[in-house]
Amino acid sequence: MNTLTLTVSGMSCMGCVNSVKNLVSALPGIGEVQVDLASGRVVVTHDPAQAGIEAIRAAIEGGGYEVVG
């Protein structure tokens, strides 16, 4: 399992935090998802063979949020 840290903008409440967690958790190969609303940081433990960075980014952006950087 690898750990990926992303900065996500567009989150403004705990509902957004739960939405991002659910979007990423729905992907295969995802272990743990931690979202910090204040910093916009999303930390994902994942199996890169099942859920790569692009798939995780696409899931977040598909929910209406922006992955910065």
PQR file of N, CA, C, O and H, with PARSE charges and radii, in Angstrom:
ATOM      1  N   MET A   1       0.834  -1.180   0.000 -0.4000 1.5000
ATOM      2  CA  MET A   1       0.000   0.000   0.000 -0.0000 2.0000
ATOM      3  C   MET A   1       0.886   1.254   0.000  0.5500 1.7000
ATOM      4  O   MET A   1       1.890   1.325   0.709 -0.5500 1.4000
ATOM      5  N   ASN A   2       0.492   2.219  -0.800 -0.4000 1.5000
ATOM      6  CA  ASN A   2       1.183   3.502  -0.862 -0.0000 2.0000
ATOM      7  C   ASN A   2       0.326   4.559  -0.187  0.5500 1.7000
ATOM      8  O   ASN A   2      -0.884   4.389  -0.032 -0.5500 1.4000
ATOM      9  H   ASN A   2      -0.323   2.160  -1.376  0.4000 1.0000
ATOM     10  N   THR A   3       0.961   5.643   0.210 -0.4000 1.5000
ATOM     11  CA  THR A   3       0.238   6.770   0.783 -0.0000 2.0000
ATOM     12  C   THR A   3       0.392   7.954  -0.148  0.5500 1.7000
ATOM     13  O   THR A   3       1.500   8.301  -0.557 -0.5500 1.4000
ATOM     14  H   THR A   3       1.943   5.781   0.084  0.4000 1.0000
ATOM     15  N   LEU A   4      -0.734   8.570  -0.478 -0.4000 1.5000
ATOM     16  CA  LEU A   4      -0.779   9.706  -1.379 -0.0000 2.0000
ATOM     17  C   LEU A   4      -1.399  10.878  -0.634  0.5500 1.7000
ATOM     18  O   LEU A   4      -2.429  10.722   0.022 -0.5500 1.4000
ATOM     19  H   LEU A   4      -1.634   8.288  -0.145  0.4000 1.0000
ATOM     20  N   THR A   5      -0.776  12.058  -0.730 -0.4000 1.5000
ATOM     21  CA  THR A   5      -1.321  13.261  -0.112 -0.0000 2.0000
ATOM     22  C   THR A   5      -1.669  14.250  -1.210  0.5500 1.7000
ATOM     23  O   THR A   5      -0.822  14.610  -2.028 -0.5500 1.4000
ATOM     24  H   THR A   5       0.061  12.185  -1.263  0.4000 1.0000
ATOM     25  N   LEU A   6      -2.919  14.686  -1.221 -0.4000 1.5000
ATOM     26  CA  LEU A   6      -3.402  15.647  -2.214 -0.0000 2.0000
ATOM     27  C   LEU A   6      -3.943  16.877  -1.506  0.5500 1.7000
ATOM     28  O   LEU A   6      -4.372  16.800  -0.355 -0.5500 1.4000
ATOM     29  H   LEU A   6      -3.607  14.394  -0.556  0.4000 1.0000
ATOM     30  N   THR A   7      -3.921  18.005  -2.189 -0.4000 1.5000
ATOM     31  CA  THR A   7      -4.580  19.208  -1.707 -0.0000 2.0000
ATOM     32  C   THR A   7      -5.814  19.403  -2.563  0.5500 1.7000
ATOM     33  O   THR A   7      -5.732  19.439  -3.791 -0.5500 1.4000
ATOM     34  H   THR A   7      -3.571  18.067  -3.124  0.4000 1.0000
ATOM     35  N   VAL A   8      -6.960  19.528  -1.907 -0.4000 1.5000
ATOM     36  CA  VAL A   8      -8.235  19.628  -2.608 -0.0000 2.0000
ATOM     37  C   VAL A   8      -8.906  20.945  -2.230  0.5500 1.7000
ATOM     38  O   VAL A   8      -9.022  21.278  -1.050 -0.5500 1.4000
ATOM     39  H   VAL A   8      -7.027  19.499  -0.910  0.4000 1.0000
ATOM     40  N   SER A   9      -9.347  21.692  -3.248 -0.4000 1.5000
ATOM     41  CA  SER A   9     -10.082  22.935  -2.975 -0.0000 2.0000
ATOM     42  C   SER A   9     -11.552  22.729  -3.302  0.5500 1.7000
ATOM     43  O   SER A   9     -11.920  21.827  -4.055 -0.5500 1.4000
ATOM     44  H   SER A   9      -9.252  21.421  -4.206  0.4000 1.0000
ATOM     45  N   GLY A  10     -12.374  23.575  -2.724 -0.4000 1.5000
ATOM     46  CA  GLY A  10     -13.807  23.489  -2.956 -0.0000 2.0000
ATOM     47  C   GLY A  10     -14.571  22.851  -1.818  0.5500 1.7000
ATOM     48  O   GLY A  10     -15.799  22.767  -1.860 -0.5500 1.4000
ATOM     49  H   GLY A  10     -12.075  24.307  -2.112  0.4000 1.0000
ATOM     50  N   MET A  11     -13.850  22.395  -0.792 -0.4000 1.5000
ATOM     51  CA  MET A  11     -14.517  21.815   0.377 -0.0000 2.0000
ATOM     52  C   MET A  11     -14.803  22.937   1.372  0.5500 1.7000
ATOM     53  O   MET A  11     -13.907  23.701   1.733 -0.5500 1.4000
ATOM     54  H   MET A  11     -12.853  22.463  -0.758  0.4000 1.0000
ATOM     55  N   SER A  12     -16.066  23.029   1.816 -0.4000 1.5000
ATOM     56  CA  SER A  12     -16.415  24.121   2.718 -0.0000 2.0000
ATOM     57  C   SER A  12     -17.095  23.665   4.007  0.5500 1.7000
ATOM     58  O   SER A  12     -17.346  24.480   4.895 -0.5500 1.4000
ATOM     59  H   SER A  12     -16.793  22.408   1.523  0.4000 1.0000
ATOM     60  N   CYS A  13     -17.397  22.359   4.117 -0.4000 1.5000
ATOM     61  CA  CYS A  13     -18.119  21.884   5.304 -0.0000 2.0000
ATOM     62  C   CYS A  13     -17.844  20.393   5.513  0.5500 1.7000
ATOM     63  O   CYS A  13     -17.176  19.747   4.705 -0.5500 1.4000
ATOM     64  H   CYS A  13     -17.193  21.697   3.396  0.4000 1.0000
ATOM     65  N   MET A  14     -18.369  19.874   6.602 -0.4000 1.5000
ATOM     66  CA  MET A  14     -18.171  18.451   6.886 -0.0000 2.0000
ATOM     67  C   MET A  14     -18.892  17.568   5.859  0.5500 1.7000
ATOM     68  O   MET A  14     -18.489  16.427   5.634 -0.5500 1.4000
ATOM     69  H   MET A  14     -18.911  20.398   7.258  0.4000 1.0000
ATOM     70  N   GLY A  15     -19.942  18.084   5.247 -0.4000 1.5000
ATOM     71  CA  GLY A  15     -20.600  17.342   4.173 -0.0000 2.0000
ATOM     72  C   GLY A  15     -19.654  17.123   3.002  0.5500 1.7000
ATOM     73  O   GLY A  15     -19.647  16.058   2.385 -0.5500 1.4000
ATOM     74  H   GLY A  15     -20.270  19.011   5.430  0.4000 1.0000
ATOM     75  N   CYS A  16     -18.854  18.148   2.702 -0.4000 1.5000
ATOM     76  CA  CYS A  16     -17.856  18.029   1.639 -0.0000 2.0000
ATOM     77  C   CYS A  16     -16.794  16.996   2.006  0.5500 1.7000
ATOM     78  O   CYS A  16     -16.367  16.202   1.167 -0.5500 1.4000
ATOM     79  H   CYS A  16     -18.860  19.013   3.203  0.4000 1.0000
ATOM     80  N   VAL A  17     -16.379  17.019   3.263 -0.4000 1.5000
ATOM     81  CA  VAL A  17     -15.389  16.048   3.748 -0.0000 2.0000
ATOM     82  C   VAL A  17     -15.916  14.632   3.542  0.5500 1.7000
ATOM     83  O   VAL A  17     -15.210  13.769   3.019 -0.5500 1.4000
ATOM     84  H   VAL A  17     -16.727  17.663   3.944  0.4000 1.0000
ATOM     85  N   ASN A  18     -17.162  14.397   3.957 -0.4000 1.5000
ATOM     86  CA  ASN A  18     -17.756  13.064   3.801 -0.0000 2.0000
ATOM     87  C   ASN A  18     -17.920  12.695   2.335  0.5500 1.7000
ATOM     88  O   ASN A  18     -17.736  11.537   1.962 -0.5500 1.4000
ATOM     89  H   ASN A  18     -17.735  15.098   4.382  0.4000 1.0000
ATOM     90  N   SER A  19     -18.262  13.664   1.506 -0.4000 1.5000
ATOM     91  CA  SER A  19     -18.416  13.412   0.078 -0.0000 2.0000
ATOM     92  C   SER A  19     -17.096  12.966  -0.542  0.5500 1.7000
ATOM     93  O   SER A  19     -17.057  11.993  -1.295 -0.5500 1.4000
ATOM     94  H   SER A  19     -18.412  14.606   1.809  0.4000 1.0000
ATOM     95  N   VAL A  20     -16.015  13.676  -0.225 -0.4000 1.5000
ATOM     96  CA  VAL A  20     -14.691  13.314  -0.766 -0.0000 2.0000
ATOM     97  C   VAL A  20     -14.283  11.931  -0.265  0.5500 1.7000
ATOM     98  O   VAL A  20     -13.766  11.120  -1.033 -0.5500 1.4000
ATOM     99  H   VAL A  20     -16.046  14.467   0.387  0.4000 1.0000
ATOM    100  N   LYS A  21     -14.512  11.659   1.017 -0.4000 1.5000
ATOM    101  CA  LYS A  21     -14.191  10.328   1.562 -0.0000 2.0000
ATOM    102  C   LYS A  21     -14.947   9.242   0.809  0.5500 1.7000
ATOM    103  O   LYS A  21     -14.370   8.219   0.441 -0.5500 1.4000
ATOM    104  H   LYS A  21     -14.932  12.318   1.641  0.4000 1.0000
ATOM    105  N   ASN A  22     -16.241   9.465   0.580 -0.4000 1.5000
ATOM    106  CA  ASN A  22     -17.061   8.467  -0.103 -0.0000 2.0000
ATOM    107  C   ASN A  22     -16.647   8.285  -1.553  0.5500 1.7000
ATOM    108  O   ASN A  22     -16.627   7.160  -2.052 -0.5500 1.4000
ATOM    109  H   ASN A  22     -16.710  10.296   0.880  0.4000 1.0000
ATOM    110  N   LEU A  23     -16.317   9.372  -2.237 -0.4000 1.5000
ATOM    111  CA  LEU A  23     -15.897   9.289  -3.645 -0.0000 2.0000
ATOM    112  C   LEU A  23     -14.635   8.442  -3.783  0.5500 1.7000
ATOM    113  O   LEU A  23     -14.541   7.583  -4.659 -0.5500 1.4000
ATOM    114  H   LEU A  23     -16.333  10.286  -1.832  0.4000 1.0000
ATOM    115  N   VAL A  24     -13.672   8.698  -2.907 -0.4000 1.5000
ATOM    116  CA  VAL A  24     -12.393   7.980  -2.991 -0.0000 2.0000
ATOM    117  C   VAL A  24     -12.539   6.552  -2.464  0.5500 1.7000
ATOM    118  O   VAL A  24     -11.984   5.621  -3.048 -0.5500 1.4000
ATOM    119  H   VAL A  24     -13.749   9.396  -2.195  0.4000 1.0000
ATOM    120  N   SER A  25     -13.270   6.370  -1.378 -0.4000 1.5000
ATOM    121  CA  SER A  25     -13.435   5.034  -0.792 -0.0000 2.0000
ATOM    122  C   SER A  25     -14.139   4.057  -1.726  0.5500 1.7000
ATOM    123  O   SER A  25     -13.972   2.845  -1.595 -0.5500 1.4000
ATOM    124  H   SER A  25     -13.721   7.126  -0.904  0.4000 1.0000
ATOM    125  N   ALA A  26     -14.922   4.573  -2.662 -0.4000 1.5000
ATOM    126  CA  ALA A  26     -15.648   3.713  -3.596 -0.0000 2.0000
ATOM    127  C   ALA A  26     -14.739   3.046  -4.623  0.5500 1.7000
ATOM    128  O   ALA A  26     -15.139   2.082  -5.276 -0.5500 1.4000
ATOM    129  H   ALA A  26     -15.057   5.558  -2.768  0.4000 1.0000
ATOM    130  N   LEU A  27     -13.522   3.555  -4.766 -0.4000 1.5000
ATOM    131  CA  LEU A  27     -12.586   2.974  -5.734 -0.0000 2.0000
ATOM    132  C   LEU A  27     -12.013   1.662  -5.197  0.5500 1.7000
ATOM    133  O   LEU A  27     -11.856   1.505  -3.986 -0.5500 1.4000
ATOM    134  H   LEU A  27     -13.197   4.338  -4.235  0.4000 1.0000
ATOM    135  N   PRO A  28     -11.701   0.723  -6.090 -0.5600 1.5000
ATOM    136  CA  PRO A  28     -11.049  -0.519  -5.641  0.2800 2.0000
ATOM    137  C   PRO A  28      -9.618  -0.231  -5.183  0.5500 1.7000
ATOM    138  O   PRO A  28      -8.952   0.650  -5.725 -0.5500 1.4000
ATOM    139  N   GLY A  29      -9.160  -0.967  -4.199 -0.4000 1.5000
ATOM    140  CA  GLY A  29      -7.774  -0.842  -3.751 -0.0000 2.0000
ATOM    141  C   GLY A  29      -7.509   0.291  -2.781  0.5500 1.7000
ATOM    142  O   GLY A  29      -6.352   0.604  -2.500 -0.5500 1.4000
ATOM    143  H   GLY A  29      -9.701  -1.683  -3.758  0.4000 1.0000
ATOM    144  N   ILE A  30      -8.571   0.921  -2.258 -0.4000 1.5000
ATOM    145  CA  ILE A  30      -8.394   2.023  -1.310 -0.0000 2.0000
ATOM    146  C   ILE A  30      -8.434   1.472   0.106  0.5500 1.7000
ATOM    147  O   ILE A  30      -9.341   0.723   0.470 -0.5500 1.4000
ATOM    148  H   ILE A  30      -9.510   0.667  -2.487  0.4000 1.0000
ATOM    149  N   GLY A  31      -7.441   1.851   0.898 -0.4000 1.5000
ATOM    150  CA  GLY A  31      -7.402   1.431   2.293 -0.0000 2.0000
ATOM    151  C   GLY A  31      -8.081   2.461   3.162  0.5500 1.7000
ATOM    152  O   GLY A  31      -9.247   2.302   3.525 -0.5500 1.4000
ATOM    153  H   GLY A  31      -6.704   2.460   0.603  0.4000 1.0000
ATOM    154  N   GLU A  32      -7.361   3.520   3.501 -0.4000 1.5000
ATOM    155  CA  GLU A  32      -7.870   4.545   4.405 -0.0000 2.0000
ATOM    156  C   GLU A  32      -7.886   5.891   3.696  0.5500 1.7000
ATOM    157  O   GLU A  32      -7.018   6.179   2.872 -0.5500 1.4000
ATOM    158  H   GLU A  32      -6.414   3.649   3.207  0.4000 1.0000
ATOM    159  N   VAL A  33      -8.878   6.714   4.020 -0.4000 1.5000
ATOM    160  CA  VAL A  33      -8.971   8.076   3.480 -0.0000 2.0000
ATOM    161  C   VAL A  33      -9.142   9.026   4.657  0.5500 1.7000
ATOM    162  O   VAL A  33     -10.084   8.898   5.439 -0.5500 1.4000
ATOM    163  H   VAL A  33      -9.583   6.480   4.690  0.4000 1.0000
ATOM    164  N   GLN A  34      -8.222   9.979   4.777 -0.4000 1.5000
ATOM    165  CA  GLN A  34      -8.310  11.000   5.826 -0.0000 2.0000
ATOM    166  C   GLN A  34      -8.427  12.355   5.143  0.5500 1.7000
ATOM    167  O   GLN A  34      -7.633  12.678   4.259 -0.5500 1.4000
ATOM    168  H   GLN A  34      -7.457  10.082   4.142  0.4000 1.0000
ATOM    169  N   VAL A  35      -9.416  13.148   5.549 -0.4000 1.5000
ATOM    170  CA  VAL A  35      -9.638  14.459   4.952 -0.0000 2.0000
ATOM    171  C   VAL A  35      -9.585  15.512   6.048  0.5500 1.7000
ATOM    172  O   VAL A  35     -10.288  15.404   7.053 -0.5500 1.4000
ATOM    173  H   VAL A  35     -10.061  12.885   6.267  0.4000 1.0000
ATOM    174  N   ASP A  36      -8.743  16.537   5.855 -0.4000 1.5000
ATOM    175  CA  ASP A  36      -8.655  17.645   6.792 -0.0000 2.0000
ATOM    176  C   ASP A  36      -9.251  18.886   6.121  0.5500 1.7000
ATOM    177  O   ASP A  36      -8.669  19.433   5.184 -0.5500 1.4000
ATOM    178  H   ASP A  36      -8.172  16.624   5.039  0.4000 1.0000
ATOM    179  N   LEU A  37     -10.402  19.318   6.604 -0.4000 1.5000
ATOM    180  CA  LEU A  37     -11.120  20.439   6.006 -0.0000 2.0000
ATOM    181  C   LEU A  37     -10.306  21.730   6.065  0.5500 1.7000
ATOM    182  O   LEU A  37     -10.257  22.474   5.086 -0.5500 1.4000
ATOM    183  H   LEU A  37     -10.874  18.874   7.366  0.4000 1.0000
ATOM    184  N   ALA A  38      -9.673  22.000   7.192 -0.4000 1.5000
ATOM    185  CA  ALA A  38      -8.962  23.268   7.380 -0.0000 2.0000
ATOM    186  C   ALA A  38      -7.821  23.449   6.381  0.5500 1.7000
ATOM    187  O   ALA A  38      -7.650  24.534   5.826 -0.5500 1.4000
ATOM    188  H   ALA A  38      -9.713  21.396   7.988  0.4000 1.0000
ATOM    189  N   SER A  39      -7.051  22.405   6.153 -0.4000 1.5000
ATOM    190  CA  SER A  39      -5.904  22.502   5.236 -0.0000 2.0000
ATOM    191  C   SER A  39      -6.248  22.084   3.816  0.5500 1.7000
ATOM    192  O   SER A  39      -5.501  22.377   2.882 -0.5500 1.4000
ATOM    193  H   SER A  39      -7.191  21.524   6.605  0.4000 1.0000
ATOM    194  N   GLY A  40      -7.376  21.401   3.648 -0.4000 1.5000
ATOM    195  CA  GLY A  40      -7.732  20.893   2.324 -0.0000 2.0000
ATOM    196  C   GLY A  40      -6.948  19.650   1.948  0.5500 1.7000
ATOM    197  O   GLY A  40      -6.946  19.235   0.789 -0.5500 1.4000
ATOM    198  H   GLY A  40      -7.983  21.163   4.406  0.4000 1.0000
ATOM    199  N   ARG A  41      -6.286  19.060   2.927 -0.4000 1.5000
ATOM    200  CA  ARG A  41      -5.448  17.904   2.661 -0.0000 2.0000
ATOM    201  C   ARG A  41      -6.225  16.606   2.701  0.5500 1.7000
ATOM    202  O   ARG A  41      -7.025  16.364   3.604 -0.5500 1.4000
ATOM    203  H   ARG A  41      -6.289  19.398   3.868  0.4000 1.0000
ATOM    204  N   VAL A  42      -5.971  15.772   1.696 -0.4000 1.5000
ATOM    205  CA  VAL A  42      -6.585  14.451   1.630 -0.0000 2.0000
ATOM    206  C   VAL A  42      -5.446  13.432   1.576  0.5500 1.7000
ATOM    207  O   VAL A  42      -4.612  13.477   0.671 -0.5500 1.4000
ATOM    208  H   VAL A  42      -5.322  15.968   0.962  0.4000 1.0000
ATOM    209  N   VAL A  43      -5.414  12.524   2.534 -0.4000 1.5000
ATOM    210  CA  VAL A  43      -4.385  11.495   2.595 -0.0000 2.0000
ATOM    211  C   VAL A  43      -5.054  10.155   2.312  0.5500 1.7000
ATOM    212  O   VAL A  43      -5.995   9.753   2.997 -0.5500 1.4000
ATOM    213  H   VAL A  43      -6.091  12.487   3.269  0.4000 1.0000
ATOM    214  N   VAL A  44      -4.548   9.473   1.288 -0.4000 1.5000
ATOM    215  CA  VAL A  44      -5.163   8.225   0.832 -0.0000 2.0000
ATOM    216  C   VAL A  44      -4.140   7.107   0.877  0.5500 1.7000
ATOM    217  O   VAL A  44      -3.049   7.238   0.322 -0.5500 1.4000
ATOM    218  H   VAL A  44      -3.784   9.799   0.731  0.4000 1.0000
ATOM    219  N   THR A  45      -4.484   6.006   1.534 -0.4000 1.5000
ATOM    220  CA  THR A  45      -3.682   4.786   1.481 -0.0000 2.0000
ATOM    221  C   THR A  45      -4.308   3.906   0.414  0.5500 1.7000
ATOM    222  O   THR A  45      -5.492   3.579   0.481 -0.5500 1.4000
ATOM    223  H   THR A  45      -5.370   5.900   1.984  0.4000 1.0000
ATOM    224  N   HIS A  46      -3.496   3.522  -0.579 -0.4000 1.5000
ATOM    225  CA  HIS A  46      -4.063   2.806  -1.729 -0.0000 2.0000
ATOM    226  C   HIS A  46      -3.085   1.803  -2.312  0.5500 1.7000
ATOM    227  O   HIS A  46      -1.874   1.888  -2.109 -0.5500 1.4000
ATOM    228  H   HIS A  46      -2.533   3.787  -0.634  0.4000 1.0000
ATOM    229  N   ASP A  47      -3.648   0.850  -3.044 -0.4000 1.5000
ATOM    230  CA  ASP A  47      -2.862  -0.112  -3.819 -0.0000 2.0000
ATOM    231  C   ASP A  47      -2.743   0.473  -5.220  0.5500 1.7000
ATOM    232  O   ASP A  47      -3.733   0.518  -5.949 -0.5500 1.4000
ATOM    233  H   ASP A  47      -4.632   0.781  -3.209  0.4000 1.0000
ATOM    234  N   PRO A  48      -1.546   0.926  -5.616 -0.5600 1.5000
ATOM    235  CA  PRO A  48      -1.399   1.593  -6.912  0.2800 2.0000
ATOM    236  C   PRO A  48      -1.740   0.704  -8.113  0.5500 1.7000
ATOM    237  O   PRO A  48      -2.011   1.214  -9.201 -0.5500 1.4000
ATOM    238  N   ALA A  49      -1.729  -0.609  -7.925 -0.4000 1.5000
ATOM    239  CA  ALA A  49      -2.097  -1.511  -9.018 -0.0000 2.0000
ATOM    240  C   ALA A  49      -3.601  -1.484  -9.269  0.5500 1.7000
ATOM    241  O   ALA A  49      -4.052  -1.791 -10.372 -0.5500 1.4000
ATOM    242  H   ALA A  49      -1.509  -1.023  -7.042  0.4000 1.0000
ATOM    243  N   GLN A  50      -4.381  -1.116  -8.247 -0.4000 1.5000
ATOM    244  CA  GLN A  50      -5.833  -1.080  -8.385 -0.0000 2.0000
ATOM    245  C   GLN A  50      -6.380   0.341  -8.494  0.5500 1.7000
ATOM    246  O   GLN A  50      -7.339   0.582  -9.227 -0.5500 1.4000
ATOM    247  H   GLN A  50      -4.014  -0.867  -7.351  0.4000 1.0000
ATOM    248  N   ALA A  51      -5.786   1.265  -7.781 -0.4000 1.5000
ATOM    249  CA  ALA A  51      -6.252   2.659  -7.791 -0.0000 2.0000
ATOM    250  C   ALA A  51      -5.044   3.574  -7.873  0.5500 1.7000
ATOM    251  O   ALA A  51      -4.395   3.855  -6.866 -0.5500 1.4000
ATOM    252  H   ALA A  51      -5.007   1.070  -7.186  0.4000 1.0000
ATOM    253  N   GLY A  52      -4.748   4.036  -9.078 -0.4000 1.5000
ATOM    254  CA  GLY A  52      -3.619   4.928  -9.276 -0.0000 2.0000
ATOM    255  C   GLY A  52      -3.986   6.367  -8.969  0.5500 1.7000
ATOM    256  O   GLY A  52      -5.139   6.686  -8.681 -0.5500 1.4000
ATOM    257  H   GLY A  52      -5.275   3.808  -9.897  0.4000 1.0000
ATOM    258  N   ILE A  53      -2.990   7.222  -9.035 -0.4000 1.5000
ATOM    259  CA  ILE A  53      -3.179   8.636  -8.725 -0.0000 2.0000
ATOM    260  C   ILE A  53      -4.232   9.261  -9.634  0.5500 1.7000
ATOM    261  O   ILE A  53      -5.076  10.028  -9.170 -0.5500 1.4000
ATOM    262  H   ILE A  53      -2.053   6.963  -9.269  0.4000 1.0000
ATOM    263  N   GLU A  54      -4.189   8.939 -10.918 -0.4000 1.5000
ATOM    264  CA  GLU A  54      -5.141   9.537 -11.855 -0.0000 2.0000
ATOM    265  C   GLU A  54      -6.579   9.128 -11.553  0.5500 1.7000
ATOM    266  O   GLU A  54      -7.493   9.941 -11.695 -0.5500 1.4000
ATOM    267  H   GLU A  54      -3.503   8.316 -11.295  0.4000 1.0000
ATOM    268  N   ALA A  55      -6.792   7.886 -11.142 -0.4000 1.5000
ATOM    269  CA  ALA A  55      -8.142   7.423 -10.802 -0.0000 2.0000
ATOM    270  C   ALA A  55      -8.658   8.144  -9.560  0.5500 1.7000
ATOM    271  O   ALA A  55      -9.832   8.510  -9.492 -0.5500 1.4000
ATOM    272  H   ALA A  55      -6.050   7.225 -11.027  0.4000 1.0000
ATOM    273  N   ILE A  56      -7.783   8.345  -8.582 -0.4000 1.5000
ATOM    274  CA  ILE A  56      -8.169   9.037  -7.357 -0.0000 2.0000
ATOM    275  C   ILE A  56      -8.491  10.492  -7.664  0.5500 1.7000
ATOM    276  O   ILE A  56      -9.493  11.031  -7.193 -0.5500 1.4000
ATOM    277  H   ILE A  56      -6.830   8.047  -8.638  0.4000 1.0000
ATOM    278  N   ARG A  57      -7.636  11.120  -8.456 -0.4000 1.5000
ATOM    279  CA  ARG A  57      -7.862  12.510  -8.864 -0.0000 2.0000
ATOM    280  C   ARG A  57      -9.181  12.640  -9.631  0.5500 1.7000
ATOM    281  O   ARG A  57      -9.953  13.567  -9.383 -0.5500 1.4000
ATOM    282  H   ARG A  57      -6.822  10.682  -8.839  0.4000 1.0000
ATOM    283  N   ALA A  58      -9.440  11.725 -10.552 -0.4000 1.5000
ATOM    284  CA  ALA A  58     -10.664  11.759 -11.356 -0.0000 2.0000
ATOM    285  C   ALA A  58     -11.906  11.594 -10.490  0.5500 1.7000
ATOM    286  O   ALA A  58     -12.927  12.234 -10.743 -0.5500 1.4000
ATOM    287  H   ALA A  58      -8.813  10.973 -10.754  0.4000 1.0000
ATOM    288  N   ALA A  59     -11.828  10.741  -9.466 -0.4000 1.5000
ATOM    289  CA  ALA A  59     -12.968  10.535  -8.574 -0.0000 2.0000
ATOM    290  C   ALA A  59     -13.286  11.814  -7.804  0.5500 1.7000
ATOM    291  O   ALA A  59     -14.452  12.181  -7.661 -0.5500 1.4000
ATOM    292  H   ALA A  59     -10.999  10.222  -9.260  0.4000 1.0000
ATOM    293  N   ILE A  60     -12.256  12.488  -7.310 -0.4000 1.5000
ATOM    294  CA  ILE A  60     -12.457  13.729  -6.554 -0.0000 2.0000
ATOM    295  C   ILE A  60     -13.002  14.824  -7.467  0.5500 1.7000
ATOM    296  O   ILE A  60     -13.966  15.506  -7.120 -0.5500 1.4000
ATOM    297  H   ILE A  60     -11.309  12.189  -7.426  0.4000 1.0000
ATOM    298  N   GLU A  61     -12.385  14.987  -8.627 -0.4000 1.5000
ATOM    299  CA  GLU A  61     -12.825  16.026  -9.552 -0.0000 2.0000
ATOM    300  C   GLU A  61     -14.205  15.735 -10.117  0.5500 1.7000
ATOM    301  O   GLU A  61     -14.950  16.661 -10.436 -0.5500 1.4000
ATOM    302  H   GLU A  61     -11.601  14.434  -8.909  0.4000 1.0000
ATOM    303  N   GLY A  62     -14.552  14.466 -10.244 -0.4000 1.5000
ATOM    304  CA  GLY A  62     -15.873  14.085 -10.710 -0.0000 2.0000
ATOM    305  C   GLY A  62     -16.967  14.486  -9.721  0.5500 1.7000
ATOM    306  O   GLY A  62     -18.133  14.623 -10.094 -0.5500 1.4000
ATOM    307  H   GLY A  62     -13.947  13.714  -9.985  0.4000 1.0000
ATOM    308  N   GLY A  63     -16.581  14.673  -8.459 -0.4000 1.5000
ATOM    309  CA  GLY A  63     -17.514  15.097  -7.429 -0.0000 2.0000
ATOM    310  C   GLY A  63     -17.645  16.607  -7.326  0.5500 1.7000
ATOM    311  O   GLY A  63     -18.382  17.113  -6.481 -0.5500 1.4000
ATOM    312  H   GLY A  63     -15.634  14.562  -8.156  0.4000 1.0000
ATOM    313  N   GLY A  64     -16.927  17.333  -8.189 -0.4000 1.5000
ATOM    314  CA  GLY A  64     -17.039  18.789  -8.199 -0.0000 2.0000
ATOM    315  C   GLY A  64     -15.974  19.523  -7.411  0.5500 1.7000
ATOM    316  O   GLY A  64     -16.071  20.733  -7.209 -0.5500 1.4000
ATOM    317  H   GLY A  64     -16.328  16.922  -8.876  0.4000 1.0000
ATOM    318  N   TYR A  65     -14.964  18.806  -6.966 -0.4000 1.5000
ATOM    319  CA  TYR A  65     -13.861  19.426  -6.216 -0.0000 2.0000
ATOM    320  C   TYR A  65     -12.655  19.520  -7.123  0.5500 1.7000
ATOM    321  O   TYR A  65     -12.597  18.854  -8.157 -0.5500 1.4000
ATOM    322  H   TYR A  65     -14.885  17.823  -7.129  0.4000 1.0000
ATOM    323  N   GLU A  66     -11.682  20.348  -6.741 -0.4000 1.5000
ATOM    324  CA  GLU A  66     -10.481  20.523  -7.556 -0.0000 2.0000
ATOM    325  C   GLU A  66      -9.259  20.033  -6.805  0.5500 1.7000
ATOM    326  O   GLU A  66      -9.026  20.402  -5.653 -0.5500 1.4000
ATOM    327  H   GLU A  66     -11.729  20.889  -5.901  0.4000 1.0000
ATOM    328  N   VAL A  67      -8.476  19.188  -7.482 -0.4000 1.5000
ATOM    329  CA  VAL A  67      -7.197  18.742  -6.927 -0.0000 2.0000
ATOM    330  C   VAL A  67      -6.158  19.766  -7.367  0.5500 1.7000
ATOM    331  O   VAL A  67      -5.951  19.975  -8.562 -0.5500 1.4000
ATOM    332  H   VAL A  67      -8.665  18.888  -8.417  0.4000 1.0000
ATOM    333  N   VAL A  68      -5.509  20.397  -6.404 -0.4000 1.5000
ATOM    334  CA  VAL A  68      -4.547  21.450  -6.670 -0.0000 2.0000
ATOM    335  C   VAL A  68      -3.152  20.855  -6.828  0.5500 1.7000
ATOM    336  O   VAL A  68      -2.715  20.054  -6.001 -0.5500 1.4000
ATOM    337  H   VAL A  68      -5.677  20.227  -5.433  0.4000 1.0000
ATOM    338  N   GLY A  69      -2.463  21.246  -7.882 -0.4000 1.5000
ATOM    339  CA  GLY A  69      -1.100  20.777  -8.101 -0.0000 2.0000
ATOM    340  C   GLY A  69      -0.983  19.512  -8.880  0.5500 1.7000
ATOM    341  O   GLY A  69       0.127  19.035  -9.118 -0.5500 1.4000
ATOM    342  H   GLY A  69      -2.818  21.896  -8.553  0.4000 1.0000
TER
END
